């Protein structure tokens, strides 16, 4: 008859064996989970969300300030992707965004900071967070004061970070409309603008989905491989493709553009930055470009 090796053991021995067995079970579970995770192919959206979830909080931690690219564009993309505003990834950004009175004292680099545009970017991110209309409307007054006599918000030429006047004006109008403020002058300005670039055409189509001239430019400007460049006839860029896809969402051209974006996603989940002129390196443009690409891939 085989004896039980634990029959005459002490309670301490029993406890040690139980802890050992429990730890072995935990290790086995962790190994199985790791194997499953490795075997799972994350979608392009999931990869982008994971990447921005790591990058968005980094800027504040490393630079001691909040930025338009990380805490504006990057945060907005995460909010729209369903990352909760209370999530630890966004909690500090959300708390800061909901206090617009702090924005002008943000310790950014004055040489590259446009407070007029920053207010639009931060408030647009706050709109995407939802549930804080009070904070959005607290910022709307300053945005309204920045409006030009012609009804527009004049900013630098368009890029992922700098938007351009037409896109900035479109988003500023969204903020004012959300707070019940008058936009007649801005409506007239947007209606009178003629599209020349892909970015401006996309912004005008977003502002007025019936704009036939803006839609025609976008359709004609799509490259043979499915993307869009800054102007018709130019090589495709990630940002221009993303904003065109957002404006044409639901159309065949947009589906081709989404496929173009997916094919160019980087291994870590981001996208190569769009810069003006092309070929430069910029972390700010990289984060904003990635944010726009993620927003283009959202359903």
N, C-alpha and C positions, 0 to 999 in steps of 0.2 A: 504494500500500500504506500503510495507516494505521500509524503508529509507536506503540509502547507508551510512554506518558509516564513509566512507572516504569523503563524499560529501562536508562537511564543514571543513575538516581537513586542517592543514597548510601544505605548501610545505615540511617543515622539517619532519612532520609526514609521509607524502607520502614517502619521501626518507628513513626514518627509516623502514617503512613497506617493501619497496622494498629490502633493505639490508637484512632484516630478512628472506624474502622469498628466496632471492638468497642464503643465507647461508644454509637454510634448504635444498634447492635443491643440494647444494654442498655436504652436509653431506649425503644425500640420495645416491648420485652418489658414494661417497667414500665407503659407506657401501656395495653397490652393487658390487663395484670393489673388495672389501675385500672378500666378499662371493664367487665371481667367482675365485679369486686367491686361496682361501683355497680349493675350489672344484677341482682345476686343479692339476693333478698329474704331477709333473715335471719328465722329463726323467732322467736316471742316469747321462747322460752327462750334462744336464742342472744343476743338483744338484752339480756335481763336479765343473763345471765352477763357479757357485755361491759361492761355498766354497773357491776355490782358489782365486777368485776375492777379497774376504775378507782377505785371509791370505797373499797373495803375497806382498802387500804393507806394511803389518804389521812389517815385520822384520826391514826394513829400519827405520821406525818410532820409533821402540822400542829399536833398538840396534845401530843406527847411522852408519850402514854400509850395503853393499849389500852382499847377500849370494848366493852360488852355488845352494842351494836347493830352496829358494824362487825366487830369481831373475834370476836364470839359469833354472833349471828344471821346476819350477812352471810357470815361465813366458813363457817358450817355449810351454808348454801344452796349455796355454791360447791363445798364438798366433796361434797355429795350430787349436784350436777350433773356431777360427774366431773372437776373441776379438781384436779389432783394436789397433795398437800400440799407437795411439793418445788417446785412451780411458783413462780417469782419473785413472783407476785401474793400467794401465801399463805405463802411461806417464813418470813418474820419472824413472822407470826402463829402458824404451826405450832410454831416453835421456842419461842415464849413459852408457848403452850398446854401444851406437853409438860413444862413446869416449874411445876407448881401451887404450889410454894413461893413463887413470885414474886407470885402473884395478889393477896394481901392488901396488898402494898406498892405496888400499882399507883397511879399519881398521878392518880386520877380526882377529880371534884368530890364531896366527902363529902356535900354537900347533896342530891345527886341519885343517890347510889350506894347500892345495897343489896347488900352483900357476900354475903348469903345467896343472893339470886337470881343474882348474878354467878357464883358458883361453879357453880350449876346450868347457866347458859347456856354458860359456858366448857367445862364438862365434856361437855355435850351436843354442842357443836361438836367436841370432841376425839373423841367416840364416832363422829361422822360421818366424821372423817378416817381412821378405821380403822387398824389395825396398831400402835396404841400403848395396849394395854390396861393396861400397867404404869402409865402416866401417869394413865389414867382412874381406876384403883383407888387411886392415890396421893391423888387428890382425893376419892374416895368417903368416906373417913373424916371429913373436914370436913363434907361434905354430910350424912352420917348424924348428926353431932353437932348440926346445925341443925334436925333434925326435932323437931316439937312433941310434947308428951305424948300428943296424940290421933292421931299418925301422919302429920300433914300438915306442909307447909312454908308458913307464912302469909306472904304478900307483899302488895304493893299491889294495888289493883283492876286487872282485866285490861285490857291494851292490847298493841300489838305489842311494846313494849319491856318492860313490867312483868309480862306473862303472867297474873297472877291466881293465887290459891292453888290452884285445881284443876289448871290446866295445869302450874304449877311442881311440884306434887306428883307428877303423872304422870311428868314428865321426871326428877325426882329418883329416883323408883322405878326407872325404866329404868337409871339409873346404878348403883344398888345391886344390881339383879338381874344386870347385866353383870359385877359383881364377886363374885357369889355370896353377897351379904349378905341377911339376913332382911328380909322386907317384910310380914309378916303384919299388923302394926298398920296399916300404910299401905293394904294391900289392904282391910281392914275399913272404914277411913275412906272410901276411894273408893266402896266398895259402898253406903255409907249416905248419901252426898251426893245430893241431889235436884237435877236440872238446872233452872236458871231462865233463864240467859242462853244465847245461841248458843255463846259461847266455852266455858262450862262443859259444855254438852251435848256439844260436839265433843271436849273433853278426856276426858269420861267414856266416850264411845264408843271413843276411842282406847285408853283403859285397859281397857275390857271390850267388845269388838265385839258381844257379845250384849245390850247394854243397850237394851231396847226403848223405855224412856221417853226416853232421850237421843236415840235415832234419831227417834222420833216428833216430838220438839220441833224437831229440825233440818228434817225434811220439812215440818212445818206452818209453820215460820218463813221458808221460802224465799220471796223476793219474786217478783212476777209477771215481772220481767225477768231472774230467774235468780240474783240475789245474796242475801246475808244481811246483816241489820243486827245491832246489839248485842243486841236483844231482839226477839221476835216482834212484827210490826207496825211495826217501825222501818225507815227507808230503808237500803238496802244500803251496806255499807262494805267496803273492800278486805280488811282484816285478817279481819273476821268471815267474809267469803266464802271467803277462803283456808283458814282453819282448818276450816270446814265441809266444803270440798272434800276436804281431806286426810282428814278423818274418814269421809267417805262415798265415798272413792275407788272407782271402778268402777261406781257407780250412776248412773242417768240424771240424778238431781238434781245430781250432781257434774259431769257433762258440761255441763250448763247453767251451772253456776257457773264452770267454766273458760272458757266462751265469754264470760261477763260480765267476767271478769278480763282476757282478751285485748283486749276492746273498750275497756278503760280504761287500757291500758298507755300510758305517756307516750312521746313521740318518742325521748327519749334512752335508753329501756329500763327506767326505773323505774316506780313507781306513786305516785299521790298518797297522802300519809300518812293513816292513820287515827289520830285523836286523840280523847281523852275530855275535855271534850265535843267534838263534831265542829266542823270549821272552823278549828282552830288550825294554826299552822305549826311544824314541829319537824323538824330534820334527823335526829335520832335515830329518831323514829317513822317518818320517810320511809325510812330504810335498813332498819329492821326490817320495815316493811310490805312493802317490795320483796322482802326475803328470804323472807317468808312466801308472797307471791304466786308467786315463782319455785318454791318447794318444792311449791306446789299444782299447778303446771303440769308437774312432772316425772312421768314414767311410772313 
